[in-house]
């Protein structure tokens, strides 16, 4: 029987193993969530469900130290960063609780025939969530909380290396007052996931993960005629176009690349600098990346041995094809990967179109906004972007031409608990967070009155 395993990435030690779900447990999850949708979600108000989400937010804060310690063991996130993730997760639950009644209010339609017409937003049923290891709490909350307030119920299949944070989340939802069966954690196998997507009791599926996993889930959902939301990979650009403060630009670029040890789908992976700033920026950026300290918890180990092997292979492939290692050595100590900067990358190299999921930056020099835009749009991914440009009108003009779902102007850290998140192209489709995220799995039910 396969297991969900806690392996400390800092030491390689296996700390705990949990068995995969049995067929009976899968059936119980489907039956319970379907029943609770019909009995609880349909008979409670938005305000009542939002109050439970607010209590959930409070519990996240109360238990933040315990929760941070769990993911430190599971995927190596430094404890202080783990606490930060939990606090941001709490703010997401609170934001949905605060805004739910406004975001889910009936929407009157101005129609030609003058009849009273409006949309009412309601749940559709059981939604299956398939969540990743890199932000074990944040990713789950931004999917599960709005759907529970909307009136859906949740089956959550977490990453196989995160069983203890998965169980902690289930306890949090239960302790916040959500009834048994509203949110169910399930250690499902890949085949069980496929079977649940096909089951008529499941009305939708949301996945955050790799491009490959997204394609598999989208295919299964399509065959079953189920709505799905996919939040996949990214190779986000960080464009430096116009600045009076190169030091600030460097600080933002380092933060964007090193967030979560570089294991973030919307991390700034391709650093693209206009030629007039390139030499100064490059020297300061390389020094700042080289100055990142594992001992000072600036970053942690990569989340697993397989993640380290994959990144080593990608960097070595780039070297073999002619890229230059400007910082780093591609020889990690266990899973601790030295922060790295690659230069001299050309479109002919595999790494030009890959996502590097770890603390490795690609550095490019361009001679114009048009060249920067062309480079940015050459990626198969289209998640987010950052533009450093003192001329905000120019920045907006450039951002308008980027094939991405998000444009952050002036800084990297512009995400918010009520700000929509998502991308285009091979970064997936659909949105999470904000009103648009809350409505992804809503029944937008039309009401019309004859008089």
C-alpha positions in Angstrom: 0.0 0.0 0.0 1.4 3.4 -1.0 1.9 6.0 1.8 1.9 9.7 2.4 5.3 10.3 4.0 6.9 13.0 6.1 10.6 13.1 5.1 12.5 16.0 6.7 14.3 17.6 3.6 17.0 19.0 5.8 18.1 15.6 7.1 16.5 13.0 4.8 15.0 11.3 7.8 11.6 9.7 7.4 9.5 10.9 10.3 6.1 9.4 9.7 4.1 7.4 7.2 0.3 7.4 6.5 -1.5 4.8 4.4 -3.4 5.8 1.3 -7.2 5.9 1.6 -9.2 2.7 1.3 -12.1 2.3 -1.1 -14.5 2.5 1.9 -12.9 5.8 3.0 -13.2 7.3 -0.5 -16.9 6.3 -0.6 -17.5 7.7 2.8 -15.9 11.0 1.8 -18.1 11.2 -1.3 -21.2 10.3 0.6 -20.6 12.6 3.5 -19.7 15.7 1.5 -22.6 15.2 -0.9 -25.0 14.8 2.1 -23.7 17.8 3.9 -24.0 19.9 0.7 -27.7 19.0 0.5 -28.5 19.3 4.2 -26.2 22.0 5.6 -25.0 24.2 2.8 -28.6 24.6 1.5 -30.0 25.5 4.9 -27.5 27.9 6.2 -26.9 31.6 5.2 -23.9 33.2 3.7 -23.5 35.2 6.9 -23.5 32.0 9.0 -20.9 30.3 6.9 -18.8 33.4 6.8 -18.8 33.5 10.6 -17.2 30.1 10.6 -14.6 31.3 8.2 -13.8 34.2 10.5 -13.4 31.7 13.4 -11.1 29.7 11.2 -8.9 32.8 10.6 -8.6 33.2 14.4 -7.6 29.6 14.8 -4.8 29.9 12.2 -3.3 32.8 14.2 -3.7 31.0 17.5 -1.9 27.9 16.2 0.6 29.6 13.9 3.7 28.3 15.7 2.5 24.7 15.7 1.5 24.9 12.1 4.8 26.5 11.0 6.7 23.7 12.8 4.8 21.1 10.8 5.7 22.4 7.4 9.3 23.0 8.4 9.5 19.2 8.9 7.5 18.4 5.8 8.9 20.7 3.1 11.7 22.6 4.8 10.3 26.1 5.0 12.1 28.1 7.6 10.0 28.5 10.7 9.7 32.3 10.5 8.6 32.1 6.9 6.1 29.4 7.9 4.6 31.7 10.5 4.3 34.3 7.8 2.5 31.9 5.5 0.0 31.0 8.3 -0.7 34.6 9.1 -1.3 35.4 5.4 -3.6 32.4 5.3 -5.5 33.7 8.2 -5.9 37.1 6.4 -7.4 35.2 3.4 -10.0 33.5 5.5 -10.8 36.8 7.2 -11.1 38.6 3.9 -13.5 36.1 2.4 -15.6 36.2 5.6 -15.7 40.0 5.6 -16.6 40.4 1.9 -18.7 37.3 1.3 -22.2 38.9 1.6 -21.2 41.8 -0.7 -19.5 39.5 -3.3 -22.4 37.0 -3.3 -25.2 39.5 -3.3 -27.8 39.2 -6.1 -26.7 40.9 -9.3 -29.5 42.9 -11.0 -29.4 42.8 -14.8 -30.6 45.8 -16.9 -32.5 44.0 -19.6 -34.2 45.3 -22.7 -37.7 44.1 -21.9 -37.7 45.6 -18.5 -38.6 42.5 -16.6 -37.1 42.0 -13.1 -34.0 39.9 -13.8 -31.1 39.0 -11.6 -28.3 36.5 -11.0 -28.1 34.6 -7.7 -24.8 32.9 -6.7 -25.1 29.5 -5.1 -23.0 26.4 -4.5 -23.0 23.5 -7.0 -22.0 20.6 -4.7 -18.8 18.7 -3.9 -15.6 20.2 -5.2 -12.4 18.2 -5.2 -9.2 20.1 -4.4 -5.7 18.8 -5.3 -3.2 20.9 -3.6 0.7 21.2 -3.7 3.4 21.1 -1.1 5.1 24.5 -1.6 2.5 26.6 0.4 0.7 23.9 2.3 -1.8 26.2 4.2 -2.1 29.2 1.8 -3.0 27.1 -1.3 -5.7 25.2 0.5 -7.3 28.1 2.2 -7.6 30.2 -0.9 -9.5 27.3 -2.6 -11.5 25.9 0.3 -12.7 28.9 2.3 -14.6 30.7 -0.5 -16.2 27.5 -1.7 -17.4 26.6 1.8 -18.9 30.1 2.3 -20.5 29.9 -1.2 -22.2 26.7 -0.1 -20.0 24.0 -1.7 -18.4 21.2 0.3 -14.8 20.0 -0.1 -12.8 16.9 -0.5 -9.1 17.8 -0.2 -6.3 15.7 -1.5 -3.0 17.3 -0.3 0.5 16.6 -1.6 1.9 13.2 -0.6 4.7 14.8 1.4 2.3 17.0 3.5 0.1 14.5 5.4 0.5 16.2 8.8 -0.4 19.7 7.6 -3.3 18.1 5.7 -4.6 16.6 9.0 -4.0 19.8 10.8 -6.1 21.7 8.3 -8.9 19.2 8.6 -8.8 19.8 12.4 -8.9 23.5 11.9 -12.0 23.5 9.8 -13.7 21.1 12.2 -12.7 23.2 15.2 -13.9 26.4 13.5 -17.4 24.9 13.5 -17.8 23.5 10.0 -19.8 20.3 10.3 -18.3 16.8 9.8 -18.4 16.2 6.0 -18.1 19.9 5.0 -14.3 19.6 4.6 -12.8 16.1 4.3 -9.1 15.3 4.0 -8.4 12.2 1.9 -5.1 10.5 1.3 -6.2 9.5 -2.2 -4.2 7.6 -4.9 -4.0 8.9 -8.4 -6.6 6.3 -9.5 -8.9 7.3 -6.7 -8.6 10.9 -7.8 -9.6 9.9 -11.4 -12.5 7.9 -10.0 -13.8 10.8 -7.9 -13.6 13.3 -10.8 -15.8 10.9 -12.8 -18.3 10.4 -9.9 -21.5 12.3 -10.4 -21.4 13.6 -6.8 -18.3 15.7 -7.6 -19.2 18.9 -9.4 -15.8 20.4 -10.0 -12.1 20.1 -9.4 -9.3 22.6 -8.6 -5.6 21.8 -8.9 -2.6 23.7 -8.1 0.5 21.9 -9.4 2.6 21.1 -12.4 1.8 21.5 -16.0 1.8 17.7 -16.4 -0.6 17.1 -13.5 -2.9 19.9 -14.8 -3.1 18.2 -18.2 -4.1 14.9 -16.6 -6.8 16.5 -14.4 -8.1 18.7 -17.2 -8.5 15.6 -19.5 -10.3 13.7 -16.8 -12.5 16.6 -16.0 -13.3 17.2 -19.6 -14.4 13.6 -20.1 -16.7 13.9 -17.1 -18.0 17.4 -18.2 -16.7 18.9 -14.9 -15.6 22.5 -14.4 -11.9 22.7 -13.3 -9.6 25.5 -12.2 -5.9 25.0 -12.9 -3.1 27.0 -11.3 0.1 25.7 -12.8 3.7 26.7 -13.3 5.3 30.0 -14.2 8.5 31.6 -15.5 7.7 35.1 -14.5 9.7 38.1 -15.7 11.1 40.8 -13.6 11.6 43.8 -15.9 13.9 46.7 -15.0 13.1 49.5 -17.5 13.4 52.8 -15.8 14.7 53.5 -12.3 16.5 56.1 -10.2 17.2 53.5 -7.5 19.0 50.4 -8.8 19.5 49.2 -5.2 15.7 49.1 -4.7 15.3 47.1 -7.9 17.9 44.6 -6.8 16.3 44.2 -3.4 12.9 43.5 -5.1 14.4 41.1 -7.6 16.2 39.1 -4.9 13.0 38.9 -2.9 11.0 37.9 -5.9 13.4 35.1 -6.8 14.2 33.8 -3.3 10.6 33.7 -2.0 10.0 30.2 -0.5 13.5 29.2 -1.5 12.6 29.9 -5.1 9.8 27.3 -5.0 6.9 29.6 -6.0 5.0 29.4 -9.2 4.9 33.2 -9.5 8.4 33.8 -8.3 10.5 36.2 -10.4 12.5 33.7 -12.4 13.7 35.7 -15.5 15.4 38.9 -14.6 15.3 41.2 -17.6 17.2 44.5 -17.4 17.5 47.4 -19.9 21.1 47.8 -21.1 21.6 51.3 -19.5 21.2 49.7 -16.0 22.5 46.2 -16.7 26.1 46.4 -15.6 25.3 48.1 -12.3 22.3 45.9 -11.6 24.0 42.7 -12.6 27.0 43.2 -10.2 24.7 44.2 -7.3 22.2 41.4 -8.0 25.0 38.7 -8.2 26.5 40.0 -4.9 23.1 39.9 -3.2 22.2 36.4 -4.4 25.7 35.2 -3.3 25.1 36.8 0.1 22.0 34.7 0.8 22.6 32.6 3.9 21.1 29.2 4.7 22.4 29.5 8.3 20.6 32.8 8.7 17.4 31.2 7.3 17.3 33.4 4.2 16.3 30.2 2.5 15.8 26.5 3.4 16.5 23.2 1.7 14.6 22.2 -1.4 11.5 20.4 -0.4 12.7 16.9 -1.5 15.6 14.9 -2.9 13.7 14.6 -6.2 13.3 18.4 -6.4 17.0 18.8 -5.9 17.8 16.2 -8.6 15.4 17.9 -11.1 17.0 21.3 -10.5 20.5 20.0 -10.8 19.6 18.4 -14.1 18.1 21.6 -15.5 21.1 23.7 -14.5 23.6 21.1 -15.8 21.6 21.0 -19.1 21.9 24.8 -19.4 25.7 24.6 -18.7 26.1 21.8 -21.3 24.3 24.0 -23.9 26.5 27.0 -23.2 24.9 29.0 -20.4 27.3 30.6 -17.9 27.0 30.2 -14.1 27.5 33.7 -12.7 26.8 32.7 -9.1 26.6 29.2 -7.6 28.1 25.8 -8.3 25.3 23.3 -9.0 26.6 21.0 -6.2 24.1 21.2 -3.4 24.8 19.9 0.1 22.0 17.3 0.3 18.9 19.3 -0.5 20.4 22.7 0.2 20.9 24.3 -3.2 23.3 27.2 -3.4 21.4 30.3 -4.8 22.5 30.6 -8.4 22.4 33.1 -11.3 22.7 31.9 -14.9 23.7 34.2 -17.8 24.3 33.8 -21.5 21.0 32.0 -22.1 19.7 31.9 -25.7 16.4 30.7 -27.1 18.1 27.6 -28.5 18.7 26.3 -24.9 16.1 24.1 -23.1 16.3 26.3 -20.0 15.0 29.3 -22.0 11.5 27.8 -21.9 11.6 25.8 -18.7 10.4 26.7 -15.2 13.3 26.5 -12.6 11.6 25.6 -9.3 14.3 26.6 -6.9 16.7 29.4 -6.1 18.1 29.8 -9.7 17.7 33.1 -11.6 18.1 33.7 -15.3 19.7 37.1 -16.1 19.0 38.8 -19.5 20.0 42.2 -21.0 17.7 43.9 -23.5 18.0 47.2 -25.4 14.4 48.3 -25.6 10.9 47.9 -24.1 10.0 46.0 -27.3 12.8 43.5 -26.9 11.8 43.0 -23.2 8.2 42.4 -24.2 9.2 39.9 -26.9 11.4 38.0 -24.4 8.7 38.0 -21.8 6.1 36.7 -24.2 8.4 34.0 -25.6 7.7 31.7 -22.6 5.1 29.0 -22.8 3.9 30.2 -19.4 1.9 33.3 -18.5 1.4 33.6 -14.8 2.7 36.9 -13.4 5.2 39.7 -14.0 6.9 42.6 -12.2 7.8 45.9 -13.9 10.2 48.3 -12.2 9.7 51.6 -14.0 9.4 55.0 -12.5 7.3 56.2 -15.4 4.0 54.5 -14.4 2.3 55.3 -17.7 5.1 53.6 -19.6 5.0 50.6 -17.1 1.3 50.2 -17.7 1.8 50.4 -21.5 4.4 47.6 -21.3 2.2 45.5 -18.9 -0.7 45.8 -21.3 1.3 43.9 -23.9 2.5 41.1 -21.7 0.8 37.7 -22.1 0.3 37.1 -18.4 -2.5 37.0 -15.8 -1.0 39.5 -13.4 1.2 42.6 -13.7 2.8 44.1 -10.6 4.2 47.5 -11.1 6.9 48.9 -8.8 7.3 45.9 -6.4 7.1 42.1 -6.1 5.0 41.8 -3.0 1.7 43.1 -4.3 -0.4 40.0 -3.7 -3.3 40.4 -1.2 -5.9 38.3 0.5 -8.6 39.8 -1.7 -6.6 40.2 -4.9 -7.3 37.7 -7.8 -4.6 35.3 -8.7 -4.1 33.3 -11.9 -2.6 33.1 -15.3 -2.9 32.2 -19.0 -1.2 29.9 -21.5 0.4 26.9 -19.8 0.1 28.6 -16.4 -3.5 27.3 -16.4 -6.9 29.0 -16.3 -9.4 30.2 -13.8 -8.8 32.5 -10.8 -8.5 32.2 -7.1 -8.9 34.9 -4.4 -11.1 38.0 -4.6 -14.7 38.0 -5.9 -13.8 36.4 -9.2 -12.2 33.5 -7.4 -15.2 33.1 -5.1 -17.4 32.7 -8.2 -15.4 30.1 -10.1 -17.5 27.2 -8.8 -20.8 29.1 -8.3 -24.1 28.4 -9.9 -24.8 31.7 -11.5 -28.6 31.1 -11.4 -30.8 33.4 -13.4 -34.1 34.7 -12.0 -36.7 36.4 -14.3 -40.2 37.6 -13.3 -43.0 37.9 -15.7 -44.5 40.9 -13.8 
